Amino acid sequence: MAQCSLCTKTAQQLGEGPAKGLNNGILMLALTPLLIIGFLAFRWWRSNREA
């Protein structure tokens, strides 16, 4: 789903359960910085809107 070619090969060798865990880990690692950036952008937007 959200994998590079190396991660795809690794997930295929691990089996179904661990592959899903690998996918979830990759998505979590991608989601965390996006949430932080989104929060900072919201704070910036809110502070500029009130000024």
Summary of the structure (lengths in Angstrom):
residues: 51
radius of gyration: 17.2
end to end distance: 43.1
largest distance: 55.7
contacts: 105
relative contact order: 0.12
helix: 88%
strand: 0%
